[in-house]
């Protein structure tokens, strides 16, 4: 699956912030 489309499907925005993606998918908090 294309990552861009995966983000678009999940966040309705293909340019979602990396911080938001990292926190949700990897449990990383900064």
Phi and psi in degrees as GROMACS dihedral restraints (atoms count N, CA, C in turn):
[ dihedral_restraints ]
;  ai    aj    ak    al  type     phi  dphi    fc
    3     4     5     6     1   -72.5    20    10
    4     5     6     7     1   129.0    20    10
    6     7     8     9     1   -58.7    20    10
    7     8     9    10     1   -39.0    20    10
    9    10    11    12     1   -61.6    20    10
   10    11    12    13     1   -42.3    20    10
   12    13    14    15     1   -71.8    20    10
   13    14    15    16     1   -31.4    20    10
   15    16    17    18     1   -64.3    20    10
   16    17    18    19     1   -43.1    20    10
   18    19    20    21     1   -67.0    20    10
   19    20    21    22     1   -38.9    20    10
   21    22    23    24     1   -62.9    20    10
   22    23    24    25     1   -39.6    20    10
   24    25    26    27     1   -71.0    20    10
   25    26    27    28     1   -35.4    20    10
   27    28    29    30     1   -82.0    20    10
   28    29    30    31     1   -43.1    20    10
   30    31    32    33     1  -112.9    20    10
   31    32    33    34     1    -3.9    20    10
   33    34    35    36     1    58.6    20    10
   34    35    36    37     1    26.9    20    10
   36    37    38    39     1  -159.7    20    10
   37    38    39    40     1   112.3    20    10
   39    40    41    42     1   -72.0    20    10
   40    41    42    43     1    -9.9    20    10
   42    43    44    45     1  -113.0    20    10
   43    44    45    46     1    36.9    20    10
   45    46    47    48     1   -61.8    20    10
   46    47    48    49     1   150.0    20    10
   48    49    50    51     1   -64.0    20    10
   49    50    51    52     1   138.7    20    10
   51    52    53    54     1   -59.4    20    10
   52    53    54    55     1   -36.0    20    10
   54    55    56    57     1   -60.0    20    10
   55    56    57    58     1   -42.4    20    10
   57    58    59    60     1   -67.3    20    10
   58    59    60    61     1   -41.4    20    10
   60    61    62    63     1   -65.2    20    10
   61    62    63    64     1   -46.1    20    10
   63    64    65    66     1   -61.5    20    10
   64    65    66    67     1   -41.9    20    10
   66    67    68    69     1   -64.9    20    10
   67    68    69    70     1   -40.6    20    10
   69    70    71    72     1   -75.0    20    10
   70    71    72    73     1   -44.3    20    10
   72    73    74    75     1   -90.4    20    10
   73    74    75    76     1   -25.4    20    10
   75    76    77    78     1  -122.0    20    10
   76    77    78    79     1    -3.9    20    10
   78    79    80    81     1    69.4    20    10
   79    80    81    82     1    24.9    20    10
   81    82    83    84     1   -92.0    20    10
   82    83    84    85     1   129.9    20    10
   84    85    86    87     1  -121.3    20    10
   85    86    87    88     1   140.3    20    10
